[in-house]
């Protein structure tokens, strides 16, 4: 058997596992695996550095299937290469409940899946973050321990989605030369030929953003190997435009939209088996071909052993730090530093905007947690996410800890997911809360994947003032609280800000959003407590000696209004309590007894928040009073806006008295 014949049979193993799995599921996308099988075979058998017996080896190359609908390409590879999580039974159960082989690759379902891909372009955005992380870690720990590539297989859809431009322009600017994107240039999308919707010269687009661009026949293994070698030698990121035939080998459907997203059907499969000389039963891979794939799976075993030897020879302190960061443990001095600063805040009682409070807290965090990587979407001076410890990362210097992401919220949020997925770093970023709409797809995926990414989102309400309704979030609190496994924090003062930062850093299993004010807020927590009160999600800030007639619930900047209203109600002889609610999600995680005690039995319950009511009925009931927004904001100084929209102490007191009288 010639090398070419062996290659073709190994590629056909991918094709027919994909064909058979999609047919059995009666659902799926066989076209991409059939078309890209030659590319994948060359990449995985000749270039990719990985170890199926140690799938989380930190110096493995990363492979991202950005075109996630072609998931059977990845699952077939993982089975053929000998990854324990992907047995033949998993392949046979493609798209079935409980199988690791979900319709699109899902991070955490099985080793070998580097990220969840489905929304097109996200994988490309994640890969930029992975490549950034590789450069950062190489700078910190040296090329002996960190020296790997990030490969992406992207489709036409990935390149059409707007996120791709943000991602590729950032990558080009940062000269991420170990990022190699292979574009499965098959010219077909769901609606038909790509040219009915798009006539972009993709290579020119990438070149304009600072990329090296190459093209290749995606079915010629020698040519594919040659361009990958060229890409590896580049001083810039590389796009390889690989011309392929979608559904390669199918007698009537190859090269058409019919093979993109539907099973081939028995007759077409029989014709494909004949055309590609694959006379085997469904899911059967001949033993010599399976052996060849398993041998390919062990190709990097020596590279892994060599790495382990280099790691063992490294300085003990460096080894310990490398392992700690990759485990995700926070350093030993972190907790004491935070508590010391918390004590100082109790003594000093500073008045400041929570965005400034966040900057102050970050100054403490960044001093003791060296793996934090900050950034902002061109709003550094507004978000206050840069501290004395975070020098800028530049195309030529990755020793810093601050990424100027530019006006690229989509790309920033996706790259942060990639940085977190890579391991060893904790990404946080800055933006305006209103632009969480631009970050939302990536935030949702971070929640789905359980990744520790932290979004600092300032200018959190009408309190930002003059920029007006386009910049004033009103529905965004509710919209972000609706995402499962996302912690949305709205701290009321600097002590709550510190506690919310602690909770964000200590949560290894999901993302966090810190919604912070532009306007100054007084310190409301008057005494020091070891316990993190925000960890309960809601807590009684001011209690009543007797049974309270009124309980006022509030978050963020409106807790100050609640405290002022409490004072006036007390002076009027009304027993009242104030509950601060920094996190709906953490409150729901508490015991029923705790929740009942915090909500209490007051006949009158009022909530105050400079956003819409949605979600607050959990605290105040359908008949509770809500002081907040019912529509969009307006342009004016913030104090005038609070007055105009009736989010004031007087409005709260009036609502309480009206409810008590009824």
C-alpha positions as CSV (number, residue, x, y, z in Angstrom):
1,X,0.0,0.0,0.0
2,X,1.4,3.4,-1.0
3,X,1.6,6.3,1.3
4,X,-1.2,8.0,-0.7
5,X,-3.4,4.9,-0.5
6,X,-2.8,4.7,3.3
7,X,-3.7,8.3,3.7
8,X,-6.9,7.9,1.6
9,X,-8.0,4.9,3.7
10,X,-7.3,6.7,6.9
11,X,-9.3,9.8,5.7
12,X,-12.1,7.5,4.6
13,X,-12.3,6.1,8.1
14,X,-13.2,9.6,9.3
15,X,-15.7,10.1,6.4
16,X,-17.6,6.8,7.0
17,X,-17.8,7.1,10.7
18,X,-19.3,10.5,10.2
19,X,-21.7,9.2,7.5
20,X,-22.8,6.3,9.5
21,X,-23.3,8.2,12.8
22,X,-25.3,10.9,11.1
23,X,-27.4,8.3,9.3
24,X,-28.1,6.4,12.5
25,X,-29.0,9.6,14.4
26,X,-31.2,10.7,11.4
27,X,-29.7,14.1,12.1
28,X,-26.4,15.9,11.6
29,X,-23.9,17.4,9.2
30,X,-21.9,14.9,7.2
31,X,-20.7,17.3,4.5
32,X,-17.9,19.0,6.4
33,X,-16.3,15.8,7.9
34,X,-16.4,14.3,4.4
35,X,-14.8,17.3,2.8
36,X,-12.2,18.1,5.5
37,X,-11.1,14.5,6.3
38,X,-7.9,14.9,4.2
39,X,-6.9,18.1,6.1
40,X,-7.7,16.5,9.5
41,X,-5.7,13.3,8.6
42,X,-2.6,15.3,7.7
43,X,-2.9,17.6,10.6
44,X,-3.4,14.9,13.3
45,X,-1.0,12.3,11.9
46,X,1.9,14.6,11.0
47,X,1.7,17.9,12.9
48,X,-0.6,18.1,16.0
49,X,1.2,17.6,19.3
50,X,-1.0,15.7,21.8
51,X,-1.2,12.6,24.0
52,X,-4.5,10.7,24.1
53,X,-3.3,9.0,27.3
54,X,-2.8,12.5,29.0
55,X,-5.4,14.6,27.1
56,X,-5.0,17.6,29.4
57,X,-1.2,17.9,29.1
58,X,-0.6,21.6,29.3
59,X,1.8,21.9,26.4
60,X,-0.4,20.1,23.8
61,X,-1.3,21.8,20.6
62,X,-4.9,23.1,20.7
63,X,-7.3,22.1,17.9
64,X,-10.5,24.1,17.7
65,X,-13.3,23.0,15.4
66,X,-14.9,26.4,15.0
67,X,-17.3,25.0,12.4
68,X,-18.9,23.0,15.2
69,X,-21.7,21.6,13.1
70,X,-19.0,19.3,11.7
71,X,-18.7,17.7,15.1
72,X,-18.5,14.2,13.7
73,X,-15.1,15.1,12.2
74,X,-13.8,15.7,15.8
75,X,-15.5,12.7,17.4
76,X,-14.3,10.4,14.6
77,X,-10.7,11.6,15.2
78,X,-10.9,11.2,18.9
79,X,-12.2,7.6,18.6
80,X,-9.6,6.7,15.9
81,X,-6.7,8.2,17.9
82,X,-7.6,6.3,21.0
83,X,-9.1,8.9,23.4
84,X,-10.7,6.9,26.2
85,X,-13.8,9.1,26.4
86,X,-14.8,8.4,22.7
87,X,-15.5,4.7,22.3
88,X,-17.3,3.3,19.2
89,X,-20.5,3.2,21.3
90,X,-20.2,7.0,21.8
91,X,-20.0,7.3,18.0
92,X,-23.0,5.1,17.5
93,X,-24.9,7.3,20.0
94,X,-24.2,10.5,18.2
95,X,-26.7,13.2,19.2
96,X,-28.5,11.0,21.7
97,X,-29.3,12.0,25.3
98,X,-26.4,11.5,27.6
99,X,-23.8,10.8,24.9
100,X,-20.5,12.7,24.9
101,X,-21.1,13.1,21.1
102,X,-23.5,16.0,21.3
103,X,-24.7,17.7,18.1
104,X,-22.0,20.3,18.5
105,X,-18.8,19.8,20.5
106,X,-19.4,20.5,24.2
107,X,-16.5,21.3,26.4
108,X,-16.4,19.1,29.4
109,X,-18.3,16.2,27.8
110,X,-15.1,14.4,27.0
111,X,-11.4,14.9,26.9
112,X,-10.2,16.2,23.5
113,X,-12.9,18.8,23.1
114,X,-11.1,22.1,23.7
115,X,-14.2,24.4,23.6
116,X,-17.9,24.5,23.0
117,X,-18.5,25.5,19.4
118,X,-21.8,25.9,17.6
119,X,-22.5,29.6,17.3
120,X,-20.2,30.2,14.3
121,X,-17.1,32.3,14.7
122,X,-16.9,31.7,18.4
123,X,-14.3,29.0,18.1
124,X,-12.2,31.4,16.0
125,X,-12.5,34.0,18.8
126,X,-11.7,31.4,21.5
127,X,-8.6,30.3,19.5
128,X,-7.3,33.9,19.5
129,X,-7.5,33.8,23.3
130,X,-5.8,30.5,23.4
131,X,-2.9,31.8,21.3
132,X,-2.7,34.9,23.5
133,X,-2.5,32.6,26.6
134,X,0.2,30.5,25.0
135,X,2.4,33.6,24.3
136,X,1.8,34.9,27.9
137,X,2.7,31.6,29.5
138,X,5.7,31.1,27.3
139,X,6.9,34.6,28.4
140,X,6.5,33.6,32.0
141,X,7.7,30.1,32.1
142,X,9.9,29.8,29.0
143,X,9.7,27.8,25.8
144,X,11.0,24.7,27.5
145,X,7.6,24.4,29.3
146,X,5.2,26.3,26.9
147,X,5.6,26.0,23.2
148,X,2.5,24.9,21.3
149,X,0.3,25.9,18.4
150,X,-3.4,26.7,18.2
151,X,-5.0,25.3,15.0
152,X,-8.6,26.2,13.9
153,X,-10.8,24.6,11.3
154,X,-13.2,27.3,10.3
155,X,-16.0,27.3,7.7
156,X,-17.5,30.0,5.5
157,X,-20.0,30.7,8.2
158,X,-17.3,31.4,10.8
159,X,-15.7,33.9,8.4
160,X,-19.1,35.6,7.6
161,X,-20.0,36.2,11.3
162,X,-18.9,39.7,12.4
163,X,-17.0,38.3,15.4
164,X,-14.4,36.9,13.0
165,X,-13.3,40.4,12.0
166,X,-12.8,41.5,15.6
167,X,-10.9,38.3,16.4
168,X,-8.7,38.2,13.3
169,X,-7.8,41.9,13.5
170,X,-6.7,41.5,17.2
171,X,-4.7,38.4,16.3
172,X,-3.0,40.2,13.4
173,X,-2.2,43.2,15.5
174,X,-0.7,41.0,18.3
175,X,1.3,39.0,15.7
176,X,0.1,35.6,17.1
177,X,2.3,33.6,14.8
178,X,1.4,30.3,16.4
179,X,-2.2,30.6,15.5
180,X,-3.0,28.7,12.2
181,X,-6.5,28.9,10.8
182,X,-7.5,26.4,8.1
183,X,-10.5,27.6,6.2
184,X,-12.6,24.8,4.8
185,X,-13.3,26.7,1.6
186,X,-16.0,24.6,0.1
187,X,-18.2,27.4,-1.2
188,X,-21.4,26.0,0.3
189,X,-23.7,27.2,3.1
190,X,-27.2,26.0,4.1
191,X,-29.0,28.2,1.5
192,X,-26.8,27.1,-1.3
193,X,-23.6,28.4,-2.9
194,X,-21.8,31.0,-0.7
195,X,-21.7,33.4,-3.7
196,X,-25.4,34.0,-3.4
197,X,-24.7,36.0,-0.2
198,X,-21.0,36.8,-0.2
199,X,-18.2,37.9,-2.5
200,X,-15.5,38.8,-0.1
201,X,-11.9,38.0,-0.9
202,X,-11.2,36.3,2.4
203,X,-7.4,36.1,1.8
204,X,-7.2,39.8,1.1
205,X,-9.3,40.5,4.2
206,X,-6.9,38.5,6.4
207,X,-3.9,39.9,4.7
208,X,-5.2,43.4,5.4
209,X,-5.3,42.6,9.1
210,X,-1.7,41.5,9.2
211,X,-2.0,37.7,8.5
212,X,0.1,35.5,6.4
213,X,-2.2,33.8,3.8
214,X,-1.7,30.6,1.9
215,X,-3.9,28.5,-0.3
216,X,-4.0,24.7,-1.0
217,X,-6.0,21.9,-2.6
218,X,-7.7,20.5,0.5
219,X,-7.6,17.0,-0.9
220,X,-3.8,16.8,-1.7
221,X,-2.1,15.5,1.4
222,X,1.4,16.5,0.3
223,X,0.4,20.0,-0.5
224,X,-1.5,20.3,2.8
225,X,1.6,19.2,4.7
226,X,3.7,21.7,2.8
227,X,1.5,24.7,3.7
228,X,1.2,23.7,7.3
229,X,5.0,23.7,7.5
230,X,5.1,27.2,5.9
231,X,2.5,28.4,8.4
232,X,4.5,27.1,11.3
233,X,7.5,29.1,10.1
234,X,5.6,32.4,9.8
235,X,6.1,35.5,12.0
236,X,2.4,36.2,11.8
237,X,-0.8,34.3,12.2
238,X,-1.7,32.3,9.1
239,X,-4.9,31.6,7.1
240,X,-4.7,28.5,4.9
241,X,-7.5,28.6,2.4
242,X,-8.1,24.9,1.7
243,X,-10.3,24.3,-1.4
244,X,-12.5,21.3,-0.6
245,X,-15.5,19.6,-1.9
246,X,-18.3,19.4,0.7
247,X,-19.5,15.8,1.0
248,X,-16.4,14.5,-0.9
249,X,-17.2,11.1,-2.5
250,X,-21.0,11.3,-2.5
251,X,-22.1,10.5,-6.1
252,X,-25.0,13.0,-6.4
253,X,-24.7,15.3,-3.4
254,X,-21.0,16.2,-3.2
255,X,-20.4,19.9,-3.7
256,X,-24.1,20.8,-3.0
257,X,-26.0,22.2,0.0
258,X,-27.9,18.9,0.2
259,X,-25.0,17.2,2.0
260,X,-24.4,20.1,4.4
261,X,-27.0,19.4,7.2
262,X,-28.9,16.1,6.5
263,X,-28.2,12.4,6.4
264,X,-27.1,11.1,3.0
265,X,-29.7,8.3,2.9
266,X,-29.1,4.6,2.1
267,X,-28.8,4.9,-1.6
268,X,-26.3,7.8,-1.5
269,X,-24.3,6.0,1.2
270,X,-24.1,2.9,-0.9
271,X,-22.9,5.0,-3.9
272,X,-20.3,6.7,-1.7
273,X,-19.0,3.4,-0.4
274,X,-18.5,2.3,-3.9
275,X,-17.0,5.5,-5.1
276,X,-14.4,5.6,-2.3
277,X,-13.8,1.8,-2.3
278,X,-15.0,1.3,1.3
279,X,-16.7,-2.1,1.3
280,X,-17.2,-2.2,5.1
281,X,-20.2,-2.4,7.3
282,X,-21.5,0.7,9.1
283,X,-19.1,1.8,11.9
284,X,-16.5,-0.8,10.9
285,X,-12.9,0.4,10.5
286,X,-10.5,-2.3,9.2
287,X,-8.0,-3.3,11.8
288,X,-4.9,-2.1,9.8
289,X,-6.4,1.3,9.5
290,X,-7.5,1.5,13.1
291,X,-4.0,0.4,14.1
292,X,-2.5,3.1,11.8
293,X,-4.7,5.7,13.6
294,X,-3.8,4.4,17.1
295,X,-0.1,4.6,16.2
296,X,-0.6,8.2,15.1
297,X,-2.2,8.8,18.5
298,X,1.0,7.8,20.1
299,X,3.2,9.9,17.8
300,X,3.7,12.7,20.4
301,X,4.4,10.3,23.3
302,X,8.1,11.0,23.1
303,X,7.5,14.8,22.9
304,X,5.4,14.4,26.1
305,X,8.1,12.4,27.8
306,X,10.8,15.0,26.8
307,X,8.5,17.7,28.1
308,X,8.1,15.9,31.4
309,X,11.9,15.6,31.7
310,X,12.3,19.3,31.1
311,X,9.6,20.0,33.6
312,X,11.3,17.8,36.2
313,X,14.6,19.6,35.7
314,X,13.0,23.0,36.1
315,X,13.5,25.1,39.2
316,X,11.2,23.7,42.0
317,X,9.6,27.1,42.6
318,X,8.8,27.5,38.9
319,X,7.3,24.0,38.8
320,X,5.2,24.7,41.9
321,X,3.9,28.0,40.5
322,X,3.2,26.5,37.0
323,X,1.2,23.7,38.6
324,X,-0.7,26.0,40.9
325,X,-1.8,28.3,38.1
326,X,-2.8,25.4,35.9
327,X,-4.8,23.8,38.7
328,X,-6.6,27.2,39.1
329,X,-5.7,27.6,42.8
330,X,-5.3,31.1,44.1
331,X,-2.0,31.9,45.8
332,X,-1.4,31.5,49.5
333,X,-1.2,35.2,50.3
334,X,-4.5,36.1,48.5
335,X,-7.0,35.6,51.4
336,X,-5.0,37.5,54.0
337,X,-4.4,40.5,51.6
338,X,-8.1,40.8,50.9
339,X,-9.1,40.6,54.6
340,X,-6.4,43.2,55.5
341,X,-7.8,45.6,52.9
342,X,-11.4,44.9,54.1
343,X,-10.3,45.9,57.7
344,X,-8.9,49.1,56.3
345,X,-12.1,49.9,54.5
346,X,-14.1,49.5,57.7
347,X,-11.8,52.0,59.4
348,X,-11.6,54.5,56.5
349,X,-15.2,54.4,55.3
350,X,-14.4,55.8,51.8
351,X,-17.0,57.3,49.5
352,X,-16.4,56.4,45.9
353,X,-18.0,55.0,42.7
354,X,-17.9,51.3,42.7
355,X,-15.9,51.4,39.4
356,X,-13.2,53.3,41.4
357,X,-13.7,50.8,44.3
358,X,-13.1,48.0,41.9
359,X,-9.9,49.6,40.8
360,X,-8.7,49.9,44.4
361,X,-9.6,46.3,45.1
362,X,-7.9,45.2,41.8
363,X,-4.7,46.9,43.0
364,X,-4.7,44.5,46.0
365,X,-5.7,41.5,43.9
366,X,-3.2,42.1,41.1
367,X,-0.4,42.4,43.6
368,X,-0.9,39.0,45.1
369,X,-2.5,37.1,42.2
370,X,0.0,37.3,39.3
371,X,-2.1,35.2,36.9
372,X,-4.8,37.9,36.4
373,X,-4.9,39.3,32.9
374,X,-6.8,42.5,32.6
375,X,-8.1,44.5,29.7
376,X,-10.8,46.8,28.4
377,X,-12.6,47.4,25.1
378,X,-11.1,50.9,24.7
379,X,-12.6,52.1,28.0
380,X,-9.6,51.8,30.3
381,X,-10.1,55.2,31.9
382,X,-13.8,54.6,32.4
383,X,-13.7,51.0,33.5
384,X,-10.6,51.4,35.8
385,X,-9.4,47.9,35.1
386,X,-5.7,48.9,34.8
387,X,-3.6,48.9,37.9
388,X,0.0,49.6,38.8
389,X,0.9,45.9,38.2
390,X,-0.6,45.5,34.8
391,X,1.7,46.8,32.1
392,X,0.3,46.7,28.6
393,X,0.8,43.6,26.4
394,X,2.1,44.7,23.0
395,X,2.8,42.8,19.7
396,X,6.5,42.5,20.7
397,X,6.2,42.2,24.5
398,X,4.0,39.7,26.3
399,X,5.5,40.2,29.7
400,X,2.6,42.6,30.6
401,X,-0.8,41.8,32.1
402,X,-3.1,44.2,30.3
403,X,-4.7,43.8,26.9
404,X,-6.0,46.8,25.0
405,X,-8.7,44.9,23.2
406,X,-9.8,47.9,21.2
407,X,-13.5,48.5,20.3
408,X,-14.1,44.8,20.0
409,X,-16.5,43.6,22.7
410,X,-17.5,40.5,20.8
411,X,-13.9,39.5,20.1
412,X,-12.8,40.5,23.6
413,X,-15.3,38.3,25.4
414,X,-14.6,35.3,23.1
415,X,-10.8,35.7,23.6
416,X,-11.3,35.8,27.3
417,X,-13.1,32.4,27.1
418,X,-10.1,31.1,25.2
419,X,-7.6,32.4,27.7
420,X,-9.6,30.7,30.5
421,X,-9.9,27.5,28.5
422,X,-6.2,27.4,27.9
423,X,-5.5,27.3,31.6
424,X,-3.1,29.0,33.9
425,X,-4.6,32.5,33.7
426,X,-7.6,34.4,35.0
427,X,-8.9,36.9,32.5
428,X,-10.9,40.0,33.4
429,X,-12.0,42.8,31.2
430,X,-13.8,46.1,31.1
431,X,-16.7,47.5,29.2
432,X,-19.9,49.4,29.7
433,X,-22.8,47.3,31.0
434,X,-25.0,48.4,28.0
435,X,-22.5,46.6,25.7
436,X,-23.0,43.3,27.5
437,X,-25.3,42.9,24.6
438,X,-22.2,42.6,22.4
439,X,-20.5,40.2,24.8
440,X,-23.6,38.1,25.6
441,X,-23.0,35.2,23.2
442,X,-19.6,34.6,24.7
443,X,-20.8,35.2,28.3
444,X,-23.5,32.6,27.7
445,X,-20.9,30.1,26.4
446,X,-18.6,30.8,29.4
447,X,-21.5,29.9,31.6
448,X,-22.3,26.8,29.6
449,X,-18.6,25.7,29.8
450,X,-18.2,26.7,33.4
451,X,-15.2,29.0,32.8
452,X,-13.8,31.6,35.3
453,X,-14.0,34.8,33.3
454,X,-14.8,38.1,35.0
455,X,-16.4,41.0,33.2
456,X,-16.1,44.4,34.8
457,X,-19.1,46.4,33.4
458,X,-19.3,50.0,34.5
459,X,-21.8,52.7,33.9
460,X,-24.4,50.4,35.2
461,X,-27.6,52.4,35.1
462,X,-29.2,55.8,34.5
463,X,-26.7,56.9,37.0
464,X,-24.2,57.3,34.2
465,X,-26.1,60.5,33.3
466,X,-25.6,62.6,30.3
467,X,-24.7,59.9,27.7
468,X,-28.4,59.2,27.6
469,X,-30.7,56.2,26.9
470,X,-28.4,54.5,24.3
471,X,-25.9,54.1,27.1
472,X,-28.1,53.5,30.0
473,X,-28.9,49.9,30.8
474,X,-32.4,49.3,32.1
475,X,-33.2,45.7,31.0
476,X,-29.7,44.4,31.3
477,X,-29.7,43.4,34.9
478,X,-32.7,41.1,34.2
479,X,-31.2,39.9,30.9
480,X,-27.9,38.8,32.5
481,X,-29.6,37.3,35.6
482,X,-31.5,35.1,33.1
483,X,-28.3,33.3,32.0
484,X,-27.9,30.1,34.0
485,X,-24.6,29.6,35.9
486,X,-23.6,33.3,35.5
487,X,-23.1,35.3,38.7
488,X,-24.3,38.9,38.2
489,X,-23.1,41.2,40.9
490,X,-24.3,44.7,41.7
491,X,-22.4,45.8,44.8
492,X,-23.6,48.8,46.9
493,X,-20.2,50.1,48.2
494,X,-16.5,49.4,48.3
495,X,-16.8,46.6,50.8
496,X,-19.4,44.8,48.8
497,X,-17.3,45.4,45.7
498,X,-14.4,43.7,47.4
499,X,-16.6,40.8,48.4
500,X,-18.0,40.4,44.9
501,X,-14.5,40.4,43.5
502,X,-13.6,37.6,46.0
503,X,-16.6,35.6,44.9
504,X,-15.8,36.1,41.2
505,X,-12.1,35.0,41.7
506,X,-13.0,32.0,43.9
507,X,-15.7,30.7,41.6
508,X,-13.8,28.3,39.3
509,X,-17.0,27.0,37.7
510,X,-18.6,29.9,35.9
511,X,-18.3,33.5,34.8
512,X,-19.1,36.7,36.7
513,X,-20.3,40.1,35.8
514,X,-19.6,43.0,38.1
515,X,-22.0,45.9,37.4
516,X,-20.4,49.1,38.7
517,X,-21.4,52.7,39.1
518,X,-20.1,55.9,37.6
519,X,-21.4,58.0,40.4
520,X,-20.0,58.1,43.9
521,X,-21.6,56.0,46.7
522,X,-21.1,56.2,50.4
523,X,-19.6,53.3,52.5
524,X,-22.6,51.5,53.9
525,X,-20.9,48.6,55.7
526,X,-19.8,50.3,58.9
527,X,-18.1,47.4,60.7
528,X,-15.6,44.8,59.7
529,X,-16.7,41.2,59.4
530,X,-14.6,38.2,58.4
531,X,-17.5,36.6,56.7
532,X,-18.3,37.5,53.1
533,X,-21.9,38.7,53.4
534,X,-22.3,39.0,49.6
535,X,-21.7,35.2,49.4
536,X,-25.3,34.8,50.6
537,X,-26.6,36.8,47.6
538,X,-28.8,38.9,49.9
539,X,-28.4,39.8,53.6
540,X,-30.0,42.1,56.1
541,X,-28.0,45.3,56.1
542,X,-30.2,47.1,58.7
543,X,-32.5,45.1,60.9
544,X,-35.5,46.1,63.1
545,X,-35.6,45.5,66.8
546,X,-39.3,44.7,66.6
547,X,-41.4,43.1,63.9
548,X,-40.8,45.2,60.8
549,X,-43.8,46.7,59.0
550,X,-41.7,47.4,55.9
551,X,-38.8,45.6,54.3
552,X,-36.9,47.5,51.6
553,X,-34.8,45.4,49.1
554,X,-32.2,47.1,46.9
555,X,-29.1,46.5,44.9
556,X,-26.1,48.6,43.9
557,X,-26.5,52.3,44.0
558,X,-30.1,52.1,45.2
559,X,-29.1,50.6,48.6
560,X,-28.1,54.1,49.6
561,X,-31.6,55.2,48.8
562,X,-33.0,52.3,50.8
563,X,-30.9,53.4,53.8
564,X,-32.0,57.0,53.6
565,X,-35.7,55.9,53.3
566,X,-35.2,53.6,56.3
567,X,-34.0,56.5,58.3
568,X,-37.0,58.7,57.4
569,X,-39.5,55.8,58.1
570,X,-37.8,55.2,61.5
571,X,-38.2,58.9,62.4
572,X,-41.8,58.6,61.4
573,X,-42.3,55.7,63.8
574,X,-42.4,52.9,61.2
575,X,-40.3,49.8,61.9
576,X,-38.3,48.9,58.8
577,X,-35.5,46.7,57.6
578,X,-33.1,47.1,54.7
579,X,-31.9,44.1,52.7
580,X,-29.0,44.5,50.3
581,X,-29.2,42.1,47.3
582,X,-25.9,42.0,45.4
583,X,-26.6,38.7,43.7
584,X,-29.9,37.0,42.9
585,X,-28.1,33.8,41.9
586,X,-26.2,33.3,45.1
587,X,-29.3,34.1,47.1
588,X,-31.2,31.3,45.3
589,X,-28.4,28.9,46.2
590,X,-29.0,29.4,50.0
591,X,-31.2,27.2,52.2
592,X,-34.9,27.7,52.3
593,X,-34.7,28.8,55.9
594,X,-32.1,31.5,55.1
595,X,-34.1,32.8,52.2
596,X,-37.3,32.9,54.2
597,X,-35.5,34.8,57.1
598,X,-34.0,37.4,54.7
599,X,-37.3,38.0,52.9
600,X,-39.1,38.1,56.2
601,X,-42.7,38.6,57.1
602,X,-43.2,42.4,56.7
603,X,-46.6,43.2,55.3
604,X,-45.1,45.8,53.1
605,X,-42.2,44.9,50.8
606,X,-40.6,47.4,48.5
607,X,-37.7,46.9,45.9
608,X,-35.6,49.7,44.5
609,X,-33.4,49.2,41.4
610,X,-32.6,51.6,38.6
611,X,-33.7,49.0,36.1
612,X,-36.9,47.1,35.2
613,X,-39.0,45.2,37.7
614,X,-38.4,41.7,36.2
615,X,-37.1,39.3,38.8
616,X,-37.9,41.4,41.9
617,X,-41.3,39.8,42.5
618,X,-39.2,36.9,44.0
619,X,-38.5,39.3,46.9
620,X,-41.6,41.5,47.1
621,X,-44.4,39.3,45.7
622,X,-46.8,40.4,43.0
623,X,-48.4,43.0,45.3
624,X,-45.1,44.5,46.4
625,X,-44.1,48.1,45.5
626,X,-41.3,48.6,43.0
627,X,-39.4,51.8,42.6
628,X,-37.4,51.7,39.4
629,X,-37.6,52.0,35.6
630,X,-40.5,51.1,33.3
631,X,-38.9,52.3,30.1
632,X,-35.7,53.7,28.7
633,X,-33.7,56.5,30.3
634,X,-32.9,60.0,29.2
635,X,-30.0,62.4,28.8
636,X,-29.3,64.6,31.9
637,X,-27.1,64.8,34.9
638,X,-27.7,61.7,37.0
639,X,-29.3,63.4,40.0
640,X,-31.8,65.0,37.7
641,X,-32.6,61.6,36.2
642,X,-33.2,59.9,39.5
643,X,-35.6,62.7,40.4
644,X,-37.3,62.6,37.0
645,X,-37.8,58.9,37.1
646,X,-38.9,58.9,40.7
647,X,-36.1,56.7,42.1
648,X,-35.8,58.6,45.3
649,X,-36.0,58.3,49.1
650,X,-39.3,60.3,49.0
651,X,-40.8,57.9,46.5
652,X,-39.9,54.9,48.7
653,X,-41.3,56.5,51.8
654,X,-44.5,57.5,50.0
655,X,-44.9,54.0,48.6
656,X,-44.4,52.5,52.1
657,X,-46.9,54.8,53.7
658,X,-49.5,54.2,50.9
659,X,-49.1,50.5,51.3
660,X,-49.4,50.7,55.1
661,X,-52.6,52.8,54.8
662,X,-54.3,50.4,52.4
